[in-house]
Amino acid sequence: MARRGGLTVNAVENLRAKNTRYEVPDPACPGLYLQVHPSGAKSWCYRFRFAGKSRKLTIGAAYTENGIEVIKIGDARDIAD
């Protein structure tokens, strides 16, 4: 299913590493974030609330520091849903 207003493959590929880890939310899937690590590796995570507490689940690597795609954006959205 196509989603509007979310991260695109090109947007994910073009995110660059900074001195510190940062997160970019996916507007098409509430709670889904892409973490960009200083090494250049990118990973998907999902934030949610359980028993009144905020939790974070790391789904897995989106891209390695060498730019190899591991988990596609559509698959990460399916897991988060």
Sequence and secondary structure as in RCSB ss.txt:
>XXXX:A:sequence
MARRGGLTVNAVENLRAKNTRYEVPDPACPGLYLQVHPSGAKSWCYRFRFAGKSRKLTIGAAYTENGIEVIKIGD
ARDIAD
>XXXX:A:secstr
   SSS  HHHHHH    SS EEEE TTSTTEEEEE TTS EEEEEEEEETTEEEEEEEEEEE TT  B S HHH
HHHHH 
